[in-house]
């Protein structure tokens, strides 16, 4: 058994593979295909993708891959939410990015041939389609439109990192907190279905890390938002009450 196949076999048993009756629709008619990075691929290649992909059903808190693992797979999120984090100098986990339905991750490591540079963890029940490295790279070589989409994706990720840096440098904490809360509820279907609720799968400390502030400042800002009736907060979730008011905090900056 080749190394890539062996690794996929281990992953398939470490995570729970979805039974066929629960499987997402085939690639050629997938509800995520429209607007997805894979939408430009022809049907015959998508049929090949369908035969070779691995489908994982991850529970909240389940590790998909760890920092330093060999990069044999590219992951496409069918549903759910994934947190990417890196180890800090003192060994603490620092959240660097969140991924939701339709997003891919693991592609940068596959492109460079390096190990995964972050840990990927499911935040909510998450369904993932894993694509073999060889198939992903072959699609890039054979289909220029797909290669351009991958380059655009890398560019978008870089721009998002730059915007996050600018936000930390120039926005007040309350503006950054408002932006993050709305991002969390507006970019994930599971949260939207629950009427703008952010579950505790993402801790207050992790959310503070993402916007470059301390947990104490983050908590103070949440209390301010509660007093103004922008949100309601319990130990298990944050509920957005007035998204318009939150958006006005940073849209006028």
Backbone torsions as a table, in degrees:
resi	resn	phi	psi	omega
1	UNK	NA	127.9	-179.2
2	UNK	-68.0	161.9	-176.5
3	UNK	-59.7	-44.9	-178.2
4	UNK	-61.7	-44.0	-179.6
5	UNK	-65.9	-40.4	179.3
6	UNK	-62.6	-42.2	179.4
7	UNK	-63.6	-42.9	178.7
8	UNK	-61.7	-38.3	179.6
9	UNK	-63.3	-43.0	178.9
10	UNK	-64.1	-44.4	179.7
11	UNK	-61.7	-40.5	-178.1
12	UNK	-63.4	-27.2	179.0
13	UNK	-93.4	-26.3	177.1
14	UNK	-72.2	-37.3	173.9
15	UNK	-97.3	167.3	-179.2
16	UNK	-95.2	117.7	178.6
17	UNK	-77.9	134.0	180.0
18	UNK	-67.7	139.6	174.2
19	UNK	-70.5	157.0	-174.6
20	UNK	-56.7	-35.7	-177.7
21	UNK	-67.8	-21.9	179.8
22	UNK	-100.9	3.2	-172.6
23	UNK	-69.4	139.7	174.4
24	UNK	-58.3	159.5	-178.6
25	UNK	-59.1	159.1	-178.2
26	UNK	-61.6	156.5	-171.4
27	UNK	-56.6	-38.5	-175.6
28	UNK	-68.4	-21.5	-179.5
29	UNK	-124.4	18.2	-176.9
30	UNK	-63.8	138.9	179.6
31	UNK	-66.3	-18.4	179.0
32	UNK	-89.0	-8.0	-173.9
33	UNK	-66.3	-42.5	-178.9
34	UNK	-65.8	121.3	-178.7
35	UNK	83.4	-3.9	179.1
36	UNK	-81.7	162.7	177.6
37	UNK	-65.8	-17.4	-178.5
38	UNK	-94.2	1.9	-171.8
39	UNK	-67.8	-22.0	-178.4
40	UNK	-84.4	-10.5	-178.8
41	UNK	-72.5	138.8	-179.6
42	UNK	-68.1	160.3	-175.0
43	UNK	-61.0	-36.4	-177.8
44	UNK	-65.9	-35.2	177.9
45	UNK	-73.3	-36.9	177.9
46	UNK	-64.3	-33.3	176.6
47	UNK	-65.4	-37.8	175.6
48	UNK	-66.0	-40.8	177.8
49	UNK	-59.9	-40.6	179.8
50	UNK	-59.7	-39.7	-177.3
51	UNK	-72.3	-28.2	-171.4
52	UNK	-105.8	-13.5	-176.8
53	UNK	-71.5	157.3	175.8
54	UNK	-116.1	134.4	-177.6
55	UNK	-110.7	124.5	-178.6
56	UNK	-112.2	142.4	172.6
57	UNK	-113.5	107.2	-174.5
58	UNK	-102.8	140.2	176.0
59	UNK	-91.3	157.7	178.4
60	UNK	-54.1	132.2	-180.0
61	UNK	87.9	-3.3	-178.2
62	UNK	-80.1	132.9	179.8
63	UNK	-81.0	127.6	178.7
64	UNK	-88.8	-47.0	167.5
65	UNK	-151.7	158.7	-178.3
66	UNK	-106.5	157.7	176.5
67	UNK	-59.2	126.6	-179.6
68	UNK	97.3	-9.7	176.4
69	UNK	-66.4	147.9	175.4
70	UNK	-60.3	143.9	-176.4
71	UNK	-98.2	94.0	179.9
72	UNK	-108.2	-11.3	-174.2
73	UNK	-134.3	147.1	168.6
74	UNK	-106.8	137.5	-173.0
75	UNK	-111.5	134.5	177.6
76	UNK	-119.5	124.3	-176.4
77	UNK	-84.5	117.1	175.8
78	UNK	-80.9	-43.0	175.7
79	UNK	-154.9	153.8	178.3
80	UNK	106.9	-160.9	-172.3
81	UNK	-149.3	135.1	-177.8
82	UNK	-125.1	137.1	177.6
83	UNK	-104.4	129.3	174.7
84	UNK	-105.9	128.9	-177.9
85	UNK	-140.4	154.1	179.3
86	UNK	-121.5	158.0	178.2
87	UNK	-81.4	131.5	176.7
88	UNK	-81.3	-178.0	-177.3
89	UNK	-62.9	-30.1	-178.9
90	UNK	-97.8	10.5	178.5
91	UNK	90.3	-2.7	-180.0
92	UNK	-75.3	153.6	179.3
93	UNK	-87.5	127.9	179.5
94	UNK	-114.9	120.4	-179.5
95	UNK	-72.6	126.4	-178.6
96	UNK	-111.6	-22.7	-176.6
97	UNK	-165.0	151.5	173.7
98	UNK	-118.7	144.0	178.8
99	UNK	-127.1	140.9	-179.1
100	UNK	-126.4	-168.9	-176.5
101	UNK	-53.9	132.5	179.9
102	UNK	90.3	-15.3	-179.5
103	UNK	-79.3	158.1	171.1
104	UNK	-117.7	157.3	173.4
105	UNK	-152.6	161.1	-175.0
106	UNK	88.6	-6.4	-174.5
107	UNK	-72.6	-32.7	-178.7
108	UNK	-65.7	-41.8	178.7
109	UNK	-65.6	-39.6	178.5
110	UNK	-63.7	-40.7	-179.1
111	UNK	-66.2	-36.9	-177.9
112	UNK	-89.5	-12.6	-178.5
113	UNK	76.2	15.4	-179.4
114	UNK	-98.4	165.3	173.6
115	UNK	-64.6	162.1	175.3
116	UNK	-60.5	133.5	-175.9
117	UNK	-95.0	4.4	-179.9
118	UNK	-145.8	167.8	172.7
119	UNK	-97.2	138.4	177.6
120	UNK	-113.0	127.0	-178.2
121	UNK	-133.8	136.5	176.1
122	UNK	-72.7	132.5	178.4
123	UNK	-92.0	-31.8	179.4
124	UNK	-134.7	172.1	173.7
125	UNK	-52.1	122.8	-168.8
126	UNK	-133.5	133.9	175.9
127	UNK	-108.3	127.5	-174.6
128	UNK	-127.9	136.4	170.8
129	UNK	-101.0	119.8	-179.3
130	UNK	-100.4	132.1	-175.6
131	UNK	-114.5	131.3	-179.1
132	UNK	-60.8	141.8	-179.7
133	UNK	-52.6	-45.9	-176.4
134	UNK	-63.0	-39.1	-179.8
135	UNK	-68.4	-41.9	179.5
136	UNK	-62.0	-47.0	-179.1
137	UNK	-67.9	-34.4	177.8
138	UNK	-64.8	-39.6	178.5
139	UNK	-62.0	-39.1	178.6
140	UNK	-64.5	-42.0	-178.3
141	UNK	-69.4	-37.1	-172.5
142	UNK	-88.1	-25.5	-172.6
143	UNK	-126.6	101.0	-177.3
144	UNK	-56.9	-37.8	-179.7
145	UNK	-62.2	-37.6	178.2
146	UNK	-68.1	-41.5	178.4
147	UNK	-60.7	-39.5	178.5
148	UNK	-64.7	-39.4	178.4
149	UNK	-63.9	-37.9	177.8
150	UNK	-64.5	-43.2	177.9
151	UNK	-63.3	-39.1	178.1
152	UNK	-64.7	-37.6	178.2
153	UNK	-63.3	-44.2	178.2
154	UNK	-62.7	-39.1	178.7
155	UNK	-66.2	-41.1	178.7
156	UNK	-63.4	-41.6	178.4
157	UNK	-62.2	-41.3	179.2
158	UNK	-64.7	-42.4	179.0
159	UNK	-63.3	-39.2	178.6
160	UNK	-62.5	-39.7	178.0
161	UNK	-65.2	-39.7	178.6
162	UNK	-65.5	-41.6	179.5
163	UNK	-65.6	-36.5	177.6
164	UNK	-64.6	-40.9	177.8
165	UNK	-62.5	-43.4	179.0
166	UNK	-64.6	-38.9	179.3
167	UNK	-62.3	-44.8	179.9
168	UNK	-63.4	-35.9	-176.3
169	UNK	-77.1	-32.3	-168.5
170	UNK	-119.3	-17.5	-177.9
171	UNK	-97.2	149.3	173.5
172	UNK	-71.3	162.5	-177.2
173	UNK	-59.3	-41.8	-177.3
174	UNK	-63.8	-32.9	177.8
175	UNK	-70.3	-40.5	179.0
176	UNK	-67.2	-40.0	178.9
177	UNK	-64.6	-44.2	179.1
178	UNK	-60.5	-43.7	-179.9
179	UNK	-62.4	-43.1	-178.8
180	UNK	-66.1	-45.3	-178.8
181	UNK	-59.8	-43.0	179.9
182	UNK	-69.9	-35.7	176.1
183	UNK	-59.7	-43.6	-176.4
184	UNK	-64.7	-35.2	-178.3
185	UNK	-90.6	-20.9	-175.8
186	UNK	-94.9	-11.3	-177.0
187	UNK	-115.0	19.0	178.1
188	UNK	-146.0	122.0	-175.9
189	UNK	-61.9	-37.8	-177.2
190	UNK	-63.0	-39.4	179.1
191	UNK	-68.7	-41.7	-178.7
192	UNK	-62.0	-40.5	179.4
193	UNK	-61.2	-28.9	-178.7
194	UNK	-91.8	21.7	173.8
195	UNK	62.1	58.8	174.2
196	UNK	59.8	47.4	178.4
197	UNK	-113.0	132.1	175.9
198	UNK	-105.5	112.3	-178.9
199	UNK	-73.9	169.4	-175.1
200	UNK	-81.6	14.1	177.1
201	UNK	-66.3	-21.0	172.9
202	UNK	-110.8	114.3	-173.1
203	UNK	-72.5	161.2	176.9
204	UNK	-60.2	-38.8	179.7
205	UNK	-63.2	-41.4	179.5
206	UNK	-67.0	-40.0	178.3
207	UNK	-65.1	-37.3	177.0
208	UNK	-63.3	-41.7	177.8
209	UNK	-57.7	-41.4	-174.2
210	UNK	-64.3	-25.6	-177.8
211	UNK	-113.2	12.8	172.7
212	UNK	69.0	41.0	176.7
213	UNK	-134.7	177.2	-179.4
214	UNK	-90.0	155.7	175.7
215	UNK	-57.0	-33.9	179.9
216	UNK	-65.5	-45.4	178.8
217	UNK	-65.5	-38.1	178.6
218	UNK	-62.8	-45.4	-179.6
219	UNK	-64.8	-40.1	177.5
220	UNK	-61.5	-39.4	179.9
221	UNK	-67.9	-39.0	176.1
222	UNK	-60.8	-42.1	179.1
223	UNK	-63.0	-38.6	176.9
224	UNK	-62.2	-43.6	179.8
225	UNK	-65.6	-34.4	177.3
226	UNK	-66.4	-43.8	179.1
227	UNK	-60.4	-36.8	-179.5
228	UNK	-85.6	0.2	178.5
229	UNK	64.2	31.7	172.4
230	UNK	-80.0	-34.5	-177.4
231	UNK	-141.0	169.6	167.4
232	UNK	-129.4	142.8	-174.6
233	UNK	-136.7	137.3	173.3
234	UNK	-128.1	-176.1	178.4
235	UNK	-68.4	-21.1	-174.1
236	UNK	-106.5	-14.9	-176.5
237	UNK	-164.8	163.4	171.2
238	UNK	-118.2	126.7	179.9
239	UNK	-110.8	125.7	178.5
240	UNK	-80.6	121.2	179.9
241	UNK	-97.5	-41.5	-175.7
242	UNK	-130.8	80.8	-179.0
243	UNK	-63.5	-29.6	179.3
244	UNK	-63.9	-41.9	179.0
245	UNK	-65.3	-39.9	178.3
246	UNK	-63.9	-43.2	-178.4
247	UNK	-65.0	-33.6	-178.7
248	UNK	-67.2	-21.1	-178.8
249	UNK	-66.0	-35.0	-177.7
250	UNK	-113.6	-14.9	-178.6
251	UNK	-72.0	-18.4	-179.8
252	UNK	-95.8	-0.6	-178.0
253	UNK	-73.8	NA	NA
